[in-house]
C-alpha cells in the first residue's frame, strides 16, 4: 500500500513537472516569437522606408493624391 502511494505521488509530481516545464517552454517560445516578430517588423519597416525614400514613390503618390483632391 505504501509503495503504491509512493508511486502515485511520484507520478503526480512527474506530471506537474511536465506541466510546468511545458508552460515554461510555451512561454519562452511565445516570448521568442514576439521578439522575433517585433524585430522583423522593425527591420521590414526600416528597409521599406529606406527603399521608398530611395525611389521617392511615396512622395509622388502622396502628391498625386493630394493634388487630385
mmCIF file of the N, C-alpha and C atoms, coordinates in Angstrom:
data_MODEL
# 
_entry.id   MODEL 
# 
loop_
_atom_site.group_PDB 
_atom_site.id 
_atom_site.type_symbol 
_atom_site.label_atom_id 
_atom_site.label_alt_id 
_atom_site.label_comp_id 
_atom_site.label_asym_id 
_atom_site.label_entity_id 
_atom_site.label_seq_id 
_atom_site.pdbx_PDB_ins_code 
_atom_site.Cartn_x 
_atom_site.Cartn_y 
_atom_site.Cartn_z 
_atom_site.occupancy 
_atom_site.B_iso_or_equiv 
_atom_site.pdbx_formal_charge 
_atom_site.auth_seq_id 
_atom_site.auth_comp_id 
_atom_site.auth_asym_id 
_atom_site.auth_atom_id 
_atom_site.pdbx_PDB_model_num 
ATOM 1   N N  . UNK A 1 1  ? 0.839  -1.199 0.000   1.00 0.00 ? 1  UNK A N  1 
ATOM 2   C CA . UNK A 1 1  ? 0.000  0.000  0.000   1.00 0.00 ? 1  UNK A CA 1 
ATOM 3   C C  . UNK A 1 1  ? 0.887  1.267  0.000   1.00 0.00 ? 1  UNK A C  1 
ATOM 4   N N  . UNK A 1 2  ? 1.849  1.333  0.895   1.00 0.00 ? 2  UNK A N  1 
ATOM 5   C CA . UNK A 1 2  ? 2.753  2.487  0.950   1.00 0.00 ? 2  UNK A CA 1 
ATOM 6   C C  . UNK A 1 2  ? 3.500  2.647  -0.364  1.00 0.00 ? 2  UNK A C  1 
ATOM 7   N N  . UNK A 1 3  ? 3.913  1.518  -0.910  1.00 0.00 ? 3  UNK A N  1 
ATOM 8   C CA . UNK A 1 3  ? 4.653  1.536  -2.166  1.00 0.00 ? 3  UNK A CA 1 
ATOM 9   C C  . UNK A 1 3  ? 3.787  2.125  -3.276  1.00 0.00 ? 3  UNK A C  1 
ATOM 10  N N  . UNK A 1 4  ? 2.539  1.686  -3.328  1.00 0.00 ? 4  UNK A N  1 
ATOM 11  C CA . UNK A 1 4  ? 1.610  2.190  -4.343  1.00 0.00 ? 4  UNK A CA 1 
ATOM 12  C C  . UNK A 1 4  ? 1.429  3.694  -4.194  1.00 0.00 ? 4  UNK A C  1 
ATOM 13  N N  . UNK A 1 5  ? 1.246  4.138  -2.948  1.00 0.00 ? 5  UNK A N  1 
ATOM 14  C CA . UNK A 1 5  ? 1.072  5.563  -2.682  1.00 0.00 ? 5  UNK A CA 1 
ATOM 15  C C  . UNK A 1 5  ? 2.288  6.342  -3.160  1.00 0.00 ? 5  UNK A C  1 
ATOM 16  N N  . UNK A 1 6  ? 3.456  5.813  -2.868  1.00 0.00 ? 6  UNK A N  1 
ATOM 17  C CA . UNK A 1 6  ? 4.699  6.456  -3.273  1.00 0.00 ? 6  UNK A CA 1 
ATOM 18  C C  . UNK A 1 6  ? 4.764  6.598  -4.786  1.00 0.00 ? 6  UNK A C  1 
ATOM 19  N N  . UNK A 1 7  ? 4.461  5.523  -5.473  1.00 0.00 ? 7  UNK A N  1 
ATOM 20  C CA . UNK A 1 7  ? 4.491  5.537  -6.939  1.00 0.00 ? 7  UNK A CA 1 
ATOM 21  C C  . UNK A 1 7  ? 3.509  6.574  -7.462  1.00 0.00 ? 7  UNK A C  1 
ATOM 22  N N  . UNK A 1 8  ? 2.309  6.597  -6.853  1.00 0.00 ? 8  UNK A N  1 
ATOM 23  C CA . UNK A 1 8  ? 1.283  7.534  -7.287  1.00 0.00 ? 8  UNK A CA 1 
ATOM 24  C C  . UNK A 1 8  ? 1.753  8.970  -7.084  1.00 0.00 ? 8  UNK A C  1 
ATOM 25  N N  . UNK A 1 9  ? 2.367  9.220  -5.910  1.00 0.00 ? 9  UNK A N  1 
ATOM 26  C CA . UNK A 1 9  ? 2.876  10.563 -5.620  1.00 0.00 ? 9  UNK A CA 1 
ATOM 27  C C  . UNK A 1 9  ? 3.921  10.969 -6.651  1.00 0.00 ? 9  UNK A C  1 
ATOM 28  N N  . UNK A 1 10 ? 4.828  10.048 -6.920  1.00 0.00 ? 10 UNK A N  1 
ATOM 29  C CA . UNK A 1 10 ? 5.873  10.341 -7.903  1.00 0.00 ? 10 UNK A CA 1 
ATOM 30  C C  . UNK A 1 10 ? 5.246  10.660 -9.254  1.00 0.00 ? 10 UNK A C  1 
ATOM 31  N N  . UNK A 1 11 ? 4.217  9.888  -9.601  1.00 0.00 ? 11 UNK A N  1 
ATOM 32  C CA . UNK A 1 11 ? 3.538  10.099 -10.879 1.00 0.00 ? 11 UNK A CA 1 
ATOM 33  C C  . UNK A 1 11 ? 2.941  11.503 -10.928 1.00 0.00 ? 11 UNK A C  1 
ATOM 34  N N  . UNK A 1 12 ? 2.278  11.898 -9.853  1.00 0.00 ? 12 UNK A N  1 
ATOM 35  C CA . UNK A 1 12 ? 1.666  13.233 -9.797  1.00 0.00 ? 12 UNK A CA 1 
ATOM 36  C C  . UNK A 1 12 ? 2.742  14.304 -9.909  1.00 0.00 ? 12 UNK A C  1 
ATOM 37  N N  . UNK A 1 13 ? 3.824  14.132 -9.139  1.00 0.00 ? 13 UNK A N  1 
ATOM 38  C CA . UNK A 1 13 ? 4.917  15.102 -9.188  1.00 0.00 ? 13 UNK A CA 1 
ATOM 39  C C  . UNK A 1 13 ? 5.482  15.185 -10.594 1.00 0.00 ? 13 UNK A C  1 
ATOM 40  N N  . UNK A 1 14 ? 5.653  14.022 -11.201 1.00 0.00 ? 14 UNK A N  1 
ATOM 41  C CA . UNK A 1 14 ? 6.208  13.973 -12.554 1.00 0.00 ? 14 UNK A CA 1 
ATOM 42  C C  . UNK A 1 14 ? 5.295  14.722 -13.522 1.00 0.00 ? 14 UNK A C  1 
ATOM 43  N N  . UNK A 1 15 ? 4.003  14.478 -13.370 1.00 0.00 ? 15 UNK A N  1 
ATOM 44  C CA . UNK A 1 15 ? 3.045  15.164 -14.247 1.00 0.00 ? 15 UNK A CA 1 
ATOM 45  C C  . UNK A 1 15 ? 3.114  16.669 -14.038 1.00 0.00 ? 15 UNK A C  1 
ATOM 46  N N  . UNK A 1 16 ? 3.190  17.091 -12.801 1.00 0.00 ? 16 UNK A N  1 
ATOM 47  C CA . UNK A 1 16 ? 3.287  18.525 -12.504 1.00 0.00 ? 16 UNK A CA 1 
ATOM 48  C C  . UNK A 1 16 ? 4.549  19.104 -13.126 1.00 0.00 ? 16 UNK A C  1 
ATOM 49  N N  . UNK A 1 17 ? 5.650  18.351 -13.019 1.00 0.00 ? 17 UNK A N  1 
ATOM 50  C CA . UNK A 1 17 ? 6.910  18.802 -13.618 1.00 0.00 ? 17 UNK A CA 1 
ATOM 51  C C  . UNK A 1 17 ? 6.748  18.996 -15.111 1.00 0.00 ? 17 UNK A C  1 
ATOM 52  N N  . UNK A 1 18 ? 6.111  18.029 -15.743 1.00 0.00 ? 18 UNK A N  1 
ATOM 53  C CA . UNK A 1 18 ? 5.894  18.123 -17.195 1.00 0.00 ? 18 UNK A CA 1 
ATOM 54  C C  . UNK A 1 18 ? 5.063  19.363 -17.505 1.00 0.00 ? 18 UNK A C  1 
ATOM 55  N N  . UNK A 1 19 ? 4.006  19.552 -16.714 1.00 0.00 ? 19 UNK A N  1 
ATOM 56  C CA . UNK A 1 19 ? 3.133  20.712 -16.936 1.00 0.00 ? 19 UNK A CA 1 
ATOM 57  C C  . UNK A 1 19 ? 3.910  22.016 -16.816 1.00 0.00 ? 19 UNK A C  1 
ATOM 58  N N  . UNK A 1 20 ? 4.690  22.151 -15.727 1.00 0.00 ? 20 UNK A N  1 
ATOM 59  C CA . UNK A 1 20 ? 5.402  23.410 -15.518 1.00 0.00 ? 20 UNK A CA 1 
ATOM 60  C C  . UNK A 1 20 ? 6.466  23.626 -16.579 1.00 0.00 ? 20 UNK A C  1 
ATOM 61  N N  . UNK A 1 21 ? 7.205  22.564 -16.907 1.00 0.00 ? 21 UNK A N  1 
ATOM 62  C CA . UNK A 1 21 ? 8.256  22.728 -17.921 1.00 0.00 ? 21 UNK A CA 1 
ATOM 63  C C  . UNK A 1 21 ? 7.619  23.033 -19.272 1.00 0.00 ? 21 UNK A C  1 
ATOM 64  N N  . UNK A 1 22 ? 6.480  22.423 -19.545 1.00 0.00 ? 22 UNK A N  1 
ATOM 65  C CA . UNK A 1 22 ? 5.770  22.701 -20.795 1.00 0.00 ? 22 UNK A CA 1 
ATOM 66  C C  . UNK A 1 22 ? 5.309  24.152 -20.811 1.00 0.00 ? 22 UNK A C  1 
ATOM 67  N N  . UNK A 1 23 ? 4.822  24.610 -19.662 1.00 0.00 ? 23 UNK A N  1 
ATOM 68  C CA . UNK A 1 23 ? 4.386  26.005 -19.553 1.00 0.00 ? 23 UNK A CA 1 
ATOM 69  C C  . UNK A 1 23 ? 5.536  26.962 -19.788 1.00 0.00 ? 23 UNK A C  1 
ATOM 70  N N  . UNK A 1 24 ? 6.680  26.645 -19.162 1.00 0.00 ? 24 UNK A N  1 
ATOM 71  C CA . UNK A 1 24 ? 7.861  27.497 -19.348 1.00 0.00 ? 24 UNK A CA 1 
ATOM 72  C C  . UNK A 1 24 ? 8.295  27.498 -20.805 1.00 0.00 ? 24 UNK A C  1 
ATOM 73  N N  . UNK A 1 25 ? 8.294  26.314 -21.414 1.00 0.00 ? 25 UNK A N  1 
ATOM 74  C CA . UNK A 1 25 ? 8.699  26.201 -22.819 1.00 0.00 ? 25 UNK A CA 1 
ATOM 75  C C  . UNK A 1 25 ? 7.759  27.019 -23.693 1.00 0.00 ? 25 UNK A C  1 
ATOM 76  N N  . UNK A 1 26 ? 6.463  26.895 -23.414 1.00 0.00 ? 26 UNK A N  1 
ATOM 77  C CA . UNK A 1 26 ? 5.461  27.628 -24.189 1.00 0.00 ? 26 UNK A CA 1 
ATOM 78  C C  . UNK A 1 26 ? 5.665  29.134 -24.032 1.00 0.00 ? 26 UNK A C  1 
ATOM 79  N N  . UNK A 1 27 ? 5.883  29.566 -22.792 1.00 0.00 ? 27 UNK A N  1 
ATOM 80  C CA . UNK A 1 27 ? 6.104  30.993 -22.534 1.00 0.00 ? 27 UNK A CA 1 
ATOM 81  C C  . UNK A 1 27 ? 7.362  31.466 -23.253 1.00 0.00 ? 27 UNK A C  1 
ATOM 82  N N  . UNK A 1 28 ? 8.412  30.648 -23.179 1.00 0.00 ? 28 UNK A N  1 
ATOM 83  C CA . UNK A 1 28 ? 9.667  31.005 -23.841 1.00 0.00 ? 28 UNK A CA 1 
ATOM 84  C C  . UNK A 1 28 ? 9.498  31.132 -25.340 1.00 0.00 ? 28 UNK A C  1 
ATOM 85  N N  . UNK A 1 29 ? 8.788  30.161 -25.920 1.00 0.00 ? 29 UNK A N  1 
ATOM 86  C CA . UNK A 1 29 ? 8.555  30.183 -27.369 1.00 0.00 ? 29 UNK A CA 1 
ATOM 87  C C  . UNK A 1 29 ? 7.733  31.409 -27.744 1.00 0.00 ? 29 UNK A C  1 
ATOM 88  N N  . UNK A 1 30 ? 6.692  31.671 -26.952 1.00 0.00 ? 30 UNK A N  1 
ATOM 89  C CA . UNK A 1 30 ? 5.829  32.828 -27.227 1.00 0.00 ? 30 UNK A CA 1 
ATOM 90  C C  . UNK A 1 30 ? 6.627  34.122 -27.185 1.00 0.00 ? 30 UNK A C  1 
ATOM 91  N N  . UNK A 1 31 ? 7.448  34.266 -26.130 1.00 0.00 ? 31 UNK A N  1 
ATOM 92  C CA . UNK A 1 31 ? 8.259  35.485 -25.991 1.00 0.00 ? 31 UNK A CA 1 
ATOM 93  C C  . UNK A 1 31 ? 9.237  35.602 -27.151 1.00 0.00 ? 31 UNK A C  1 
ATOM 94  N N  . UNK A 1 32 ? 9.879  34.467 -27.478 1.00 0.00 ? 32 UNK A N  1 
ATOM 95  C CA . UNK A 1 32 ? 10.854 34.475 -28.576 1.00 0.00 ? 32 UNK A CA 1 
ATOM 96  C C  . UNK A 1 32 ? 10.177 34.875 -29.884 1.00 0.00 ? 32 UNK A C  1 
ATOM 97  N N  . UNK A 1 33 ? 8.988  34.319 -30.124 1.00 0.00 ? 33 UNK A N  1 
ATOM 98  C CA . UNK A 1 33 ? 8.249  34.650 -31.346 1.00 0.00 ? 33 UNK A CA 1 
ATOM 99  C C  . UNK A 1 33 ? 7.869  36.123 -31.357 1.00 0.00 ? 33 UNK A C  1 
ATOM 100 N N  . UNK A 1 34 ? 7.417  36.613 -30.221 1.00 0.00 ? 34 UNK A N  1 
ATOM 101 C CA . UNK A 1 34 ? 7.024  38.022 -30.135 1.00 0.00 ? 34 UNK A CA 1 
ATOM 102 C C  . UNK A 1 34 ? 8.217  38.926 -30.420 1.00 0.00 ? 34 UNK A C  1 
ATOM 103 N N  . UNK A 1 35 ? 9.354  38.598 -29.808 1.00 0.00 ? 35 UNK A N  1 
ATOM 104 C CA . UNK A 1 35 ? 10.564 39.405 -30.013 1.00 0.00 ? 35 UNK A CA 1 
ATOM 105 C C  . UNK A 1 35 ? 10.997 39.340 -31.472 1.00 0.00 ? 35 UNK A C  1 
ATOM 106 N N  . UNK A 1 36 ? 11.021 38.114 -32.012 1.00 0.00 ? 36 UNK A N  1 
ATOM 107 C CA . UNK A 1 36 ? 11.430 37.941 -33.410 1.00 0.00 ? 36 UNK A CA 1 
ATOM 108 C C  . UNK A 1 36 ? 10.472 38.692 -34.329 1.00 0.00 ? 36 UNK A C  1 
ATOM 109 N N  . UNK A 1 37 ? 9.174  38.597 -34.036 1.00 0.00 ? 37 UNK A N  1 
ATOM 110 C CA . UNK A 1 37 ? 8.183  39.301 -34.836 1.00 0.00 ? 37 UNK A CA 1 
ATOM 111 C C  . UNK A 1 37 ? 8.391  40.801 -34.780 1.00 0.00 ? 37 UNK A C  1 
ATOM 112 N N  . UNK A 1 38 ? 8.646  41.312 -33.574 1.00 0.00 ? 38 UNK A N  1 
ATOM 113 C CA . UNK A 1 38 ? 8.880  42.745 -33.412 1.00 0.00 ? 38 UNK A CA 1 
ATOM 114 C C  . UNK A 1 38 ? 10.101 43.200 -34.187 1.00 0.00 ? 38 UNK A C  1 
ATOM 115 N N  . UNK A 1 39 ? 11.185 42.437 -34.050 1.00 0.00 ? 39 UNK A N  1 
ATOM 116 C CA . UNK A 1 39 ? 12.421 42.775 -34.765 1.00 0.00 ? 39 UNK A CA 1 
ATOM 117 C C  . UNK A 1 39 ? 12.177 42.729 -36.268 1.00 0.00 ? 39 UNK A C  1 
ATOM 118 N N  . UNK A 1 40 ? 11.456 41.676 -36.710 1.00 0.00 ? 40 UNK A N  1 
ATOM 119 C CA . UNK A 1 40 ? 11.170 41.512 -38.135 1.00 0.00 ? 40 UNK A CA 1 
ATOM 120 C C  . UNK A 1 40 ? 10.384 42.707 -38.659 1.00 0.00 ? 40 UNK A C  1 
ATOM 121 N N  . UNK A 1 41 ? 9.362  43.099 -37.912 1.00 0.00 ? 41 UNK A N  1 
ATOM 122 C CA . UNK A 1 41 ? 8.526  44.231 -38.333 1.00 0.00 ? 41 UNK A CA 1 
ATOM 123 C C  . UNK A 1 41 ? 9.354  45.513 -38.389 1.00 0.00 ? 41 UNK A C  1 
ATOM 124 N N  . UNK A 1 42 ? 10.199 45.710 -37.365 1.00 0.00 ? 42 UNK A N  1 
ATOM 125 C CA . UNK A 1 42 ? 11.031 46.923 -37.329 1.00 0.00 ? 42 UNK A CA 1 
ATOM 126 C C  . UNK A 1 42 ? 11.981 46.946 -38.519 1.00 0.00 ? 42 UNK A C  1 
ATOM 127 N N  . UNK A 1 43 ? 12.657 45.815 -38.745 1.00 0.00 ? 43 UNK A N  1 
ATOM 128 C CA . UNK A 1 43 ? 13.607 45.730 -39.865 1.00 0.00 ? 43 UNK A CA 1 
ATOM 129 C C  . UNK A 1 43 ? 12.878 45.947 -41.184 1.00 0.00 ? 43 UNK A C  1 
ATOM 130 N N  . UNK A 1 44 ? 11.704 45.307 -41.307 1.00 0.00 ? 44 UNK A N  1 
ATOM 131 C CA . UNK A 1 44 ? 10.910 45.444 -42.528 1.00 0.00 ? 44 UNK A CA 1 
ATOM 132 C C  . UNK A 1 44 ? 10.521 46.907 -42.730 1.00 0.00 ? 44 UNK A C  1 
ATOM 133 N N  . UNK A 1 45 ? 10.069 47.541 -41.666 1.00 0.00 ? 45 UNK A N  1 
ATOM 134 C CA . UNK A 1 45 ? 9.665  48.941 -41.755 1.00 0.00 ? 45 UNK A CA 1 
ATOM 135 C C  . UNK A 1 45 ? 10.823 49.835 -42.158 1.00 0.00 ? 45 UNK A C  1 
ATOM 136 N N  . UNK A 1 46 ? 11.983 49.612 -41.546 1.00 0.00 ? 46 UNK A N  1 
ATOM 137 C CA . UNK A 1 46 ? 13.157 50.435 -41.864 1.00 0.00 ? 46 UNK A CA 1 
ATOM 138 C C  . UNK A 1 46 ? 13.571 50.230 -43.315 1.00 0.00 ? 46 UNK A C  1 
ATOM 139 N N  . UNK A 1 47 ? 13.648 48.956 -43.731 1.00 0.00 ? 47 UNK A N  1 
ATOM 140 C CA . UNK A 1 47 ? 14.082 48.687 -45.104 1.00 0.00 ? 47 UNK A CA 1 
ATOM 141 C C  . UNK A 1 47 ? 13.067 49.227 -46.102 1.00 0.00 ? 47 UNK A C  1 
ATOM 142 N N  . UNK A 1 48 ? 11.787 49.122 -45.753 1.00 0.00 ? 48 UNK A N  1 
ATOM 143 C CA . UNK A 1 48 ? 10.738 49.643 -46.631 1.00 0.00 ? 48 UNK A CA 1 
ATOM 144 C C  . UNK A 1 48 ? 10.852 51.160 -46.740 1.00 0.00 ? 48 UNK A C  1 
ATOM 145 N N  . UNK A 1 49 ? 11.030 51.808 -45.597 1.00 0.00 ? 49 UNK A N  1 
ATOM 146 C CA . UNK A 1 49 ? 11.168 53.268 -45.591 1.00 0.00 ? 49 UNK A CA 1 
ATOM 147 C C  . UNK A 1 49 ? 12.394 53.681 -46.403 1.00 0.00 ? 49 UNK A C  1 
ATOM 148 N N  . UNK A 1 50 ? 13.474 52.936 -46.241 1.00 0.00 ? 50 UNK A N  1 
ATOM 149 C CA . UNK A 1 50 ? 14.705 53.248 -46.971 1.00 0.00 ? 50 UNK A CA 1 
ATOM 150 C C  . UNK A 1 50 ? 14.481 53.099 -48.474 1.00 0.00 ? 50 UNK A C  1 
ATOM 151 N N  . UNK A 1 51 ? 13.841 51.979 -48.848 1.00 0.00 ? 51 UNK A N  1 
ATOM 152 C CA . UNK A 1 51 ? 13.574 51.713 -50.261 1.00 0.00 ? 51 UNK A CA 1 
ATOM 153 C C  . UNK A 1 51 ? 12.678 52.793 -50.852 1.00 0.00 ? 51 UNK A C  1 
ATOM 154 N N  . UNK A 1 52 ? 11.632 53.126 -50.120 1.00 0.00 ? 52 UNK A N  1 
ATOM 155 C CA . UNK A 1 52 ? 10.685 54.143 -50.587 1.00 0.00 ? 52 UNK A CA 1 
ATOM 156 C C  . UNK A 1 52 ? 11.386 55.489 -50.702 1.00 0.00 ? 52 UNK A C  1 
ATOM 157 N N  . UNK A 1 53 ? 12.240 55.776 -49.734 1.00 0.00 ? 53 UNK A N  1 
ATOM 158 C CA . UNK A 1 53 ? 12.970 57.041 -49.752 1.00 0.00 ? 53 UNK A CA 1 
ATOM 159 C C  . UNK A 1 53 ? 13.889 57.091 -50.971 1.00 0.00 ? 53 UNK A C  1 
ATOM 160 N N  . UNK A 1 54 ? 14.497 55.961 -51.293 1.00 0.00 ? 54 UNK A N  1 
ATOM 161 C CA . UNK A 1 54 ? 15.405 55.906 -52.435 1.00 0.00 ? 54 UNK A CA 1 
ATOM 162 C C  . UNK A 1 54 ? 14.668 56.218 -53.735 1.00 0.00 ? 54 UNK A C  1 
ATOM 163 N N  . UNK A 1 55 ? 13.488 55.631 -53.896 1.00 0.00 ? 55 UNK A N  1 
ATOM 164 C CA . UNK A 1 55 ? 12.760 55.787 -55.157 1.00 0.00 ? 55 UNK A CA 1 
ATOM 165 C C  . UNK A 1 55 ? 11.853 57.014 -55.151 1.00 0.00 ? 55 UNK A C  1 
ATOM 166 N N  . UNK A 1 56 ? 11.431 57.442 -53.941 1.00 0.00 ? 56 UNK A N  1 
ATOM 167 C CA . UNK A 1 56 ? 10.554 58.597 -53.837 1.00 0.00 ? 56 UNK A CA 1 
ATOM 168 C C  . UNK A 1 56 ? 9.144  58.297 -54.318 1.00 0.00 ? 56 UNK A C  1 
ATOM 169 N N  . UNK A 1 57 ? 8.761  57.014 -54.284 1.00 0.00 ? 57 UNK A N  1 
ATOM 170 C CA . UNK A 1 57 ? 7.428  56.624 -54.769 1.00 0.00 ? 57 UNK A CA 1 
ATOM 171 C C  . UNK A 1 57 ? 6.345  57.239 -53.891 1.00 0.00 ? 57 UNK A C  1 
ATOM 172 N N  . UNK A 1 58 ? 6.550  57.159 -52.580 1.00 0.00 ? 58 UNK A N  1 
ATOM 173 C CA . UNK A 1 58 ? 5.520  57.642 -51.659 1.00 0.00 ? 58 UNK A CA 1 
ATOM 174 C C  . UNK A 1 58 ? 5.290  59.131 -51.844 1.00 0.00 ? 58 UNK A C  1 
ATOM 175 N N  . UNK A 1 59 ? 6.357  59.882 -52.030 1.00 0.00 ? 59 UNK A N  1 
ATOM 176 C CA . UNK A 1 59 ? 6.212  61.327 -52.234 1.00 0.00 ? 59 UNK A CA 1 
ATOM 177 C C  . UNK A 1 59 ? 5.383  61.598 -53.481 1.00 0.00 ? 59 UNK A C  1 
ATOM 178 N N  . UNK A 1 60 ? 5.692  60.902 -54.570 1.00 0.00 ? 60 UNK A N  1 
ATOM 179 C CA . UNK A 1 60 ? 4.932  61.094 -55.812 1.00 0.00 ? 60 UNK A CA 1 
ATOM 180 C C  . UNK A 1 60 ? 3.475  60.712 -55.622 1.00 0.00 ? 60 UNK A C  1 
ATOM 181 N N  . UNK A 1 61 ? 3.250  59.558 -54.977 1.00 0.00 ? 61 UNK A N  1 
ATOM 182 C CA . UNK A 1 61 ? 1.881  59.088 -54.761 1.00 0.00 ? 61 UNK A CA 1 
ATOM 183 C C  . UNK A 1 61 ? 1.101  60.080 -53.910 1.00 0.00 ? 61 UNK A C  1 
ATOM 184 N N  . UNK A 1 62 ? 1.721  60.539 -52.828 1.00 0.00 ? 62 UNK A N  1 
ATOM 185 C CA . UNK A 1 62 ? 1.009  61.465 -51.947 1.00 0.00 ? 62 UNK A CA 1 
ATOM 186 C C  . UNK A 1 62 ? 0.740  62.780 -52.676 1.00 0.00 ? 62 UNK A C  1 
ATOM 187 N N  . UNK A 1 63 ? 1.675  63.216 -53.493 1.00 0.00 ? 63 UNK A N  1 
ATOM 188 C CA . UNK A 1 63 ? 1.453  64.438 -54.274 1.00 0.00 ? 63 UNK A CA 1 
ATOM 189 C C  . UNK A 1 63 ? 0.256  64.260 -55.196 1.00 0.00 ? 63 UNK A C  1 
ATOM 190 N N  . UNK A 1 64 ? 0.230  63.115 -55.904 1.00 0.00 ? 64 UNK A N  1 
ATOM 191 C CA . UNK A 1 64 ? -0.890 62.833 -56.815 1.00 0.00 ? 64 UNK A CA 1 
ATOM 192 C C  . UNK A 1 64 ? -2.201 62.814 -56.056 1.00 0.00 ? 64 UNK A C  1 
ATOM 193 N N  . UNK A 1 65 ? -2.199 62.118 -54.913 1.00 0.00 ? 65 UNK A N  1 
ATOM 194 C CA . UNK A 1 65 ? -3.425 62.011 -54.117 1.00 0.00 ? 65 UNK A CA 1 
ATOM 195 C C  . UNK A 1 65 ? -3.900 63.383 -53.663 1.00 0.00 ? 65 UNK A C  1 
ATOM 196 N N  . UNK A 1 66 ? -2.971 64.186 -53.157 1.00 0.00 ? 66 UNK A N  1 
ATOM 197 C CA . UNK A 1 66 ? -3.362 65.490 -52.625 1.00 0.00 ? 66 UNK A CA 1 
ATOM 198 C C  . UNK A 1 66 ? -3.745 66.457 -53.740 1.00 0.00 ? 66 UNK A C  1 
ATOM 199 N N  . UNK A 1 67 ? -3.078 66.366 -54.881 1.00 0.00 ? 67 UNK A N  1 
ATOM 200 C CA . UNK A 1 67 ? -3.405 67.291 -55.968 1.00 0.00 ? 67 UNK A CA 1 
ATOM 201 C C  . UNK A 1 67 ? -4.734 66.923 -56.606 1.00 0.00 ? 67 UNK A C  1 
ATOM 202 N N  . UNK A 1 68 ? -5.067 65.617 -56.634 1.00 0.00 ? 68 UNK A N  1 
ATOM 203 C CA . UNK A 1 68 ? -6.354 65.199 -57.195 1.00 0.00 ? 68 UNK A CA 1 
ATOM 204 C C  . UNK A 1 68 ? -7.502 65.712 -56.341 1.00 0.00 ? 68 UNK A C  1 
ATOM 205 N N  . UNK A 1 69 ? -7.286 65.742 -55.024 1.00 0.00 ? 69 UNK A N  1 
ATOM 206 C CA . UNK A 1 69 ? -8.336 66.252 -54.136 1.00 0.00 ? 69 UNK A CA 1 
ATOM 207 C C  . UNK A 1 69 ? -8.256 67.768 -54.156 1.00 0.00 ? 69 UNK A C  1 
# 
